[in-house]
């Protein structure tokens, strides 16, 4: 017969071709085709197990054929949460069960409104919107001051939307209620002329309302007028309120230099520099948040005004000054002006003074305030002194600049905290849209807070299928809406879906675990700690990847997946990984399918990039692409090993050892697998009696004869298996023909016929 050594080498010389021959066998091809066609139709564990052809195929592929009967046991394996270290599959000592559960997706895709990465992105967008808003205020103000001087007519001002919006915002006016003719009439009016448009229109507006009041009063009964709840009294109150709140357009009219025909007199500008400053200041203070621009304006105002202050009353009567001081020193918002007066008129040298004895938790602040102002006991400033020296004023302003936005920041953090909590309770799109706090943050994050969108429109956006160019969100041609839909995971019916990720949750988990094992198998506890930290980086970062280019440009990520796949990143040429990812997994002739190293195929299959390199939602299935390819490859390997074992058990052992070696991390792994142990016992002539020794003794012995790391070196592994296959025939008294010895010498495996003869003599002498 042909030797074990020759048989093994004939198979592994071109392992890919050997597996292809196995795959081409009629029964194997039929079983594989059935599995591929039907596994995607399965939606439950019960349905999977009830289809014996599917179930038995998968069990055989994962080396669990002998456990096919144990359905109750295997169901518990498949139901395990692999993220939970205490789950059933994770607690089993045999990794085959965990790997089997990993190959399927029965409980791994979490349906959530948002993943952690999506939540972080939305919160990041919200925070960035605050920065953008502040930058926009500065940019708009700079534009206003530069562009306004180029305007020569009211028409030009009205037609420049950016300038017009700036002016209307500064005066608290809404464009929806402002027509061109009305605007022109205002800005061309002389507010000092009682007959000008701005004055006559205001008078006419109020007179019209007053006329309505007079008519109601004349027609209503005395009883109705006496009853506060009567319709007459209610209408009168409404009109009176409207008169009181009638917009005053005279400040707007006073800002411009336009003539009555809407033009400018020769040499005139639309607005003086002083008025431009007033308008820009009004614009800054009209913003919903106190920006740094507003803070600086307040600082300037405070420092200029304080120079004129001669008594405490000057501050008490100026709410802007008083508010500045309260904020600068971090006092409660409800602090009274009388409290401030008591503080700054205190004598700090007197232990019984107000500043020294009052304030409770703010007592130190009270003392600081008293020290930073120079008022006498009667609240006045002594002759020759100022309310604050330059140094004292600088200290107050420093406090203002560091604290002016504290309440805003606190409100932001409160809103963000509420958002995180509330998002965890969202069960469907209606819950999401119905929560005002959630919507406040979300609409601001995506710049939609001023669009006035209805809940119905937003629901159609959020439930859109972004992979469909004709979907509602895509049809709006506005990236804000597509970004909004992308940030959440609602199905078409509004229910929760799973995130669209570059890798599914199960694949991320599998990749992360494989990396940790690869890095810590032969490392220290510190190596394991570093690997665990790196896996956390990978798991969080890969969720944020949107396309292939982003992934490939991050070497930290690509090195991670290569190591996890058992590939040394240093051996991968630049651009080769892209070539693999851009190959067609469905084309047998593509680069990835002709690559001898099948690890690349499984690596690429674990990602969800489409042909354009974008992340796409995988087809709903209980098995990922990688899981399917892995199961198929394992089935071919198992079948090849079984068939070869029918002719020669030594070949089967060698093939099995070759396939499993990369997963061996210690001698205990060898002792736990009888087939692996038999190869080691034969290769190193370990006496059979050793099997009855204490496990620790066997462990030490194996470590003396082999460095486990060598099993992860392809060259050293092949040398070990060459030795095993040569000695296997000797140990099992297999007759090997002289021709086989000659063939083995020419096989290129590295063991000559002379060596085999020497081994035979040595073995014979040892008996």
Secondary structure, 3 states (H helix, E strand, C coil): CCCHHHHHHHHHCCHHHHHHHHHHCHHHHHHHHHHHHHHHHCCCHHHHHHCHHHHHHHHHHCCCHHHCCCHHHHHHHHCCCCCCCCCHHHHCCCHHHHHHHHCCCCCCCCCCCCCHHHHHHHHHHHHHHHHHHHHHHHHHHHHHHHHHHHCCEHHHHHHCHHHHHHHHHHCCCCHHHCCHHHHHHHHCCCCCCCCCHHHHHHHHHHHHHHHHHHHHHHHCCHHHHHCCCCHHHHHHHHHHHHHHCCCCCHHHHHHCCCCCCCECCCCCCCCCHHHHHHHHHHHHHHCCCCCHHHHHHHHHHHHHHHCCCCEHHHHHCCHHHHHHHHHHCCCCCCCCHHHHHHHHCCCCCCCCCHHHHCCHHHHHHHHHHHHHCCECCCCEECCCCCCCCHHHHHHHHHHHHHHCCHHHHHHHHHHHHHHHHHHCCCCEHHHHHCCHHHHHHHHHHCCCCCCCCCHHHHHHHHCCCCCCCCCHHHHCCCHHHHHHHHCCCECCCCEECCCCCCCCHHHHHHHHHHHHHHHHCCCCHHHHHHHHHHHHHHHHHHCCCCEHHHHHCCHHHHHHHHHHCCCCHHHCCCCHHHHHHCCCCCCCCCHHHHCCCCHHHHHHHCCCECCCCEECCCCCCCCCHHHHHHHHHHHHHHHHHHHHHHHCHHHHHHHHHHHHHHHCCCHHHHHCCHHHHHHHHHHCCCCHHHHHCCHHHHHHHHHHHCCHHHHHCHHHHHHHHHHHHHHHHHHCCCCCCHHHHHHHHCCCCCCCHHHHHHHHHHHHHCC
